[in-house]
Amino acid sequence: MTTAAEVLARCAELDQHSAHPTHLERVHLTPEHAAANALVAGWMTRAGLTTWQDAAGNQYGRREGRAPGLPALLLGSHLDTVPDAGSYDGMLGVVLAVAVAERLGDRVGDLPFALEVVGFGDEEGARFGKALLGSCAVAGTWDPAWWRLRDADGTTLRRAFADFGLDPDRVGEAARRPEELVGYLEAHIEQGPYLEEADASLGYVTAIAGARRFVISVLGQARHAGGTPYERRKDALVGAAECITAVERLVRPSGCIATVGRIEAHPGAVNVIAGRADFTLDLRAATDEDRDAMWKRLEVELQGICDARGLGLTVVETHRAPAMPCAPWLTDAIVEGIAAAADPDPMGLWSRAGHDAMAIGAVTDVAMLFVRCHDGISHHPDEDVREIDVARALDALERAVLAVAERVEG
């Protein structure tokens, strides 16, 4: 029976497939991506799964249920990373899913569905700037405009597909139909501190954040830094700074979460008052309604700050993703699994981070299991998990699969 120690050892083995010798980086449609797929395919074969790589570069394995051709319960996560990554974001979920298939063994043949495991090739969007490419292909929500995306070297997504040995014109073959799937379960490190603060190994996800992103420009007047008195200044950077602190002041007590990740002043000279300042805003909430209501409050506040300072304000929305609620019936199976493995009264959390489940939710019901991670650190080499928590996650996910089977049987 696959153990937590083996799961952690496999995560470490995946770390060897990196574009850099000193840190982990494995992005979409690269030799490292191909090597990770091949490694995981070997584990899938050992678990008794029939393997294939789909038309978008995602790695699959399948074992039939009590009859051939039944709809599948899909387990998985992603195999790509951010630059300078940790060892568990995405990968732990894939390896746990393979381990559950291996532990179930011949019992899969008694299930009222097939069991499939998937390692998505791109969730992070680190190479082409568009997240969830792998799971969007599976969900059938591929946008042909993405073919024009380019990486830092100027390679288009279409060219990268061809270089990887994929036919871009066949990407639609990766799409799954609703009738092919029973649902999707994803195990993932929490990427936050709440389970650790509660001294809990595992939690269940209630919803995945709905996000909106903006580029906000504060428009003033560039003038001489020494010669312009304060009463004559229209300092765009000072106005932007007030706007940024207002974002934190309004959002912090609301239950939403907002981040200003980048700010740039123009013309950017040490002795020139900024005539323009641009900053980004990432706004997330458990529901689209909460997120959009908060944006309306912020928009009014930012406009008021700029009006008071004699500054202009422009806003460009660059991204919008709907919140994805987890299906109650699948979530109940996750809760049952956690209760059997770790905690009779598990914690429910809405995921502030995005996951493949939010894309797969377009084609089937989804639910997620969170695993405690040290200090909530993720997207960093210090990302870490405890062996006992991995052991409990393995038990919980296995029990959840059986609980789904009971619910499908009715």
N, C-alpha and C positions, 0 to 999 in steps of 0.2 A: 504494500500500500504506500502510495506517495506521501512523503512527510513534509512538514514545513521546512526542515533543513534542506531537503532536495529542492523545494520551490525557491528558496533563497539562493542555493547554489546555481540554479538555472538562470536566475536574474543576473548573477555575477558573470555567468558564461555569456549572456547576451551583451554585457558591458564590453566584451572583447571586440565586438563589431562596431567600431567607432571610426570616424573620419580622422581622429586626432589621437596621437599616442599618449597625450597627457590628460585628456579629459574626454567625456562622453558626448558625442554628437552623431546622431544617426537620422538623416533626413530622407525625405521622400524620393524614391526612384534613383537611388544611388547604389553602388556596390555593397555598401553596408546594409541597406534595406534588403537587398537580395540575399545576403548572407544570413540575416536575421530570419527571413522567411524560411530559408532552407533548414536552419537549426530548429525552428519551431515545428516545421513539417516533420522532422525526424522524431520529435517528442510526440507529436500527434499520431504518427504511425505506431510508435511503441504503445500508445494508449488504445490502439485498435481502431483508429479513425482512418477513413479514406481521405486523402488530401488533394488539394488543388489550389492554384493561385488564380484569382478571378481576373476579369478584364481590366480592373483598376489597380492591380498589384496587391490586393489584400490576400492574406494567407488563410485558408479554410481547412477544416477537418470535419468529417461527418461519420456518425455511426447510426445505422437504422434502428428504429424502434420495433414494436411487435409486428409490424408489417412494412414492407418496402414502400418508399415514396410518401410516407406521412409528412405532414408539416413539421418543422423543426423548432425546438427551443434553442435559441442562439445565445451562447455565452462568449464574452470576449472583452477586448479593450484594444489599445493601440501599441504598436511597436516602435514608432518614431519618437524622437526626443527634441527638446529645445537644445540650443548650444550650451555647453558646459552643464550638462544635465545630471540629475540624480539617477539612481538605479531602479526606481520602483514606479514612477509615474507612467501609467499605461502598461508597462511590461508585467508588473505584478499581477494585474488582472488577467492578462493572457495566460501567464504561467499557471495561475490558480485554476483557470477554466480547463486547461489541458489536464491538470492534476485531478480535477473532479471527474473528468471523463475517464481517466485511468483508474481511479478508485471505484467508480461505478461498474466498470468492466462489463461483464456479460449481462448485468442487470439492466443495462440500456435496452436490451432486447425485449424487456417486459414493459417498457414505457409506452404510453399512448401517443408518443411523438418521437421523431428522430432527435438526436442530440448533435448540435453543430458548435464548433469553436471557431472564432475568427480573431485574427490579429490584423487590425486595420493598419494600412501603410502610411496614412497621414492624418493625424488629428491636430497636431500643433500648428501646422502652417508655417514652419520655420523656413522652408526653402522658397516657397512661392507667395507667401504672405496671405494665403487663404486657408483658414483652418477647416478641418473636417472633410477634406477631399475624399478620403477613403470611404467614410461612412455616408457621405452624400451620394456617392456613386451607388452604394448598396441601397440607399433609400429611394433611388430614382429621381433625385432632385439636382442632377448635374446641370450646370449652366454652361452652354457652349462658349460663352464669353470668357470663361476661365482658360480656354486654350491659349489666349494671348498673354497670360501671366508670364512674367520672366523672373528668373532667379538673379542673384547678385552678379553672376557672370554673363547675364544676357540670354541664357538658354530659355526658350519658351517651354511651357508645360507640354505642349504638343510634341516638341522635339525630345523632351525628357522621356515621355511615354515610349516613343519609338526607340530611343537609345536603350531603354530598359527591356526591350523586346515585346512591348505591348502595342496593339493597334489602336490608335486614338479613336478611329471610327467605330470601334466595337465596344467602347466604354459602357454603352447602354446595356450590354449583356451582363454587367455586374449587378444591375438593379434586381431586387427581389420583389415579388408580388405579395400582398398581404396574406393571400391564402397559402403561401409557402411557409409561413412562420406562425408559431404559437405565441412568441414573445421574445424579449431580449433581456438578459440579466448581465449586469456589469459590476465587477468588483474593482475598487479603486482606492488608493490612499486618499485620506480626507483632504489634504492640502490646506488644512486649517487647524486651529488649536483646540477645538471644542471637545472632541473625544478625550484628548489628553487631560484637559482641565477637569473633565468629569471622571477621570480614571476608568474609562471604558475602552475596551478593545475594539468594538464594532458599533456601527450605527447604520440606520437606513436613511435613504434619501427621499424626501417628500416631493421635491421639484428641483429642476435645474434652472439656474438664473436666466431670466430674459435680459438681454443686454442691448444698450444703444450706445453708439460712439459718435463723437462730434469733434470737429475742429472749430474752435472759437477764436475769432480775431477781434482784438480791441484796437480801434483806429484813433490815433492822435495826430500829433504834429512833431516832426523831427526838427529840433532847433539846437542852438549852441548850449552846451551844458553850463558854461560859466556866465554867459551873457543874458540868459533868460530868467527873470525872477519867477518865484513860485506862482504868483498870481497870474502870470501869463503862460504858464505851462499847460500843455495837454499831453501828459506823460502816459503813453499807452502801457508801458511796463508796470508802472505803479497801479494803474487801473486794473490790469490783468492780475496783479498780486492780490488786490482787494477782492476781485472776483473769485480767485482760487480759495482764499480763506473763507469766503462766504459759502462756497461749495461744501467745505468740511463742516462749517457751522450748521448748515441746514440739513445735511444728509446724515451726519453722525447719529443724532437721536431718532432717526426715522425708521430704522430697520432695513433701509436700502444701503447700498455701498457704492462709493464713487471714487475714482482715481484720476488725478491729473498726472499723466505719465511723461509729457514732453512740453517744454515751453521754449519759445524762440523769439528774441527781440530783434527788431530791424530799425536802423541799419546795423546795429550791433557794435558800434564804436564806443570806446570808454568815455569819450568826451562829447557825445551826442545824445540828447534826449530821445528816447525810443518813440518813433512815429507809428509803430505798429508792433503788436505782440500777439503771437499765435500760441494757443495751448490746446492740448487734447483733453477730452473728458470721456471716461468710460463709466457708464452708469448701469447698475444691475439691481435686480430685486427678484423676490420669489415669484411675483406675478407681474404680468405686463401692466395691469392697472396701477399697481403701486409704483412701478418704474415711471410710467407716463405721467402720473400725478406729480411725482417728485420733479420730473423735468419741467413741467409747467411752472412750478414754484421757483425753480432755479432760473428759468428764462426771465421771469418777471424781476427777480432779484438782480440778476446780472445787468439787465437793461437799465434798472434804476440806478445802479452804481455808475454805469457809463454816462447816463444822462446827467447825473449830479456833477460829474467831472468834465462835462463837455466833450465826451468821447463817443465815437461810433462803435457799433457792435454788429458783427456778422456771424452767422452760425451755419455750418455745413454738416449735415448728418452723413457719416461715412459707413455706418454699419447698423443693422437692426436684426436681432434674432429673438424670436418669441420664447418665452419661458416654456419649459417642458415639464408638465406634472407627471409624476410616476403613477402608473396604473395601480389602483388600490388592491386589486386581486393579486397582482404580482408582488406588490409591496408586502401584503400579508404573508406571502410565502417567504420573503426575505426575513421578516420579523420572526416567523416561526423558526427559521434556520438559526437566527441569532439567539433566540430564546433557548434552543436546544444546545447550542454550542458555548454560549458565553454569558448571556444576561437575560433574565426573564422579563425585564422591562427596558428594552433598548431605547436609545435616544434617536429621535428623528431630526434630520437637519436638511435645510435647503442648501443645495450646492451653489456656492458663489462662483465656482469655476465651471467652465464648459466641458462637456464630455461627448463621446461618440453617441451616447444614448439620446442626446437631444436631436441628433440628425436621424437616428434610427426610429425615433418616435413618429416620424412621418409615415412609416410603413407598418409598424406593429407596436403593441404595448411594450413599455420598458419599466424596469425597476433597477435600483442600484444598492449595493452594499459598500459602506465606507469602512476602511481599516485605519486605525490610529497611526499617525506618523509623528516622529519625534519633533516636538516644538512647533508642529504645523509647517515645517520647512518643506518646500517643494520647488522645482525648477532650479535646483542648486545641488552641488555635489554632496552637501551635508544631509540630503534627504535620507531618512532611515526609518526602519520598522523593527518591531520586536518579534522574535521567533514565536513567542506564545500567541501574539496577535495574529500572525500568519496561520498558525495551527488552528486557531478558532475560526478564522475566515474560511479556511479550507473545509472544516466541518460544517460551518453555517451554509456555505454555498452548495455543498453536496446535499444537505438537508433541504435547502430551498428548491433544488431541482425536483426532489421527490415530492415536496409539498405542491409544486406546480402540477406534477402528474396527478396527484389526488384531486386537485381542483379541475383539471381537464376531464378527468373521469366523471366528475360530478357527484 
